[in-house]
C-alpha cells in the first residue's frame, strides 16, 4: 500500500490483544501482497491483465471491488476502482485495510484503538476514561501547521480521511476523462464512522471540486467534511463544528 501504519491500543487482556495485533499486522501485509499495483505477481495485477478470473482470486479482492462499486454508485461515478482505464482499487484499499485492522483489535476486547494508515485514521472506543481520541488535520498550505483538530467525543467509532495534492501531487484522476482532476481544491478531509467510506468520499469530493463536492458531502448521512481551496478558502459541512475540539 506504499505507506506506514501505526497502532494505538488501549485496555484489553494482554495475551488476546497481542494475538489480535499480530493478526492485524499480518493482515495488512497480506493485503499489500494481494492488492499492490507495483507487484507484477499480485492478484490485482494479474486480474487486471486477464490472467485470473475474479472467482479465482482471494475473497478479499471481490469484497473490495464490491465496496468500490457501491462507492462509484453513491458518488455518481466520481469514485472509481480504475486508474487511467486500468483496474486499480488503491483508492479504497488503504481505508478498508486500516478499518479492518481496527475491527480485529476491537473484537479482542480492547477499550480503545486507533489505527493510522498514512494519515487516515480509524478510531473505536476511547483512549482512557473521560478522554476522547483526537486527530490533527494538516494544513496543506502551511507545512507543519494544523487546519483543524477532530474529536471523537461522544462517538464509539469515528474515522478521518484526507485526499489532496500536498503529499503525492496530482494523483487523483477525474474518472470521466482519465486525466488528473482539474479542481480548485488542495485538500478534502472527511469525518465519518468508518474509514472505508471516509477515504472514498474524500477522493470523490476532491475530484468534484469545492462547490459540487461540498453539496454532495452535505447530502450524505453521518458525514462531515472540511475543504480547503488553492486560494486558501476553507469550506465545511454544516455539522463539522460539532466534531472539532
Secondary structure, 3 states (H helix, E strand, C coil): CCCCEEEEEECCCHHHHHHHHHHHHHHHHHHHHHHCCCCCCCHHHHHHCCCCCHHHCCHHHHHHHHHHHHHHHHCCCCCCCEECCEECCHHHHHHHHHHHHHHHHHHCCCCEEEEEECCEEEEEECCECCECCEEEEECCCCCCCEEEEEECCCCCEEEEEEEECCCCCCCCEECCCCEECCCCEEEEEEEECCHHHHHHHHHHHHHHCHHHHHHHHHCCCCCEEEEEECCCCEEECCCHHHHEC
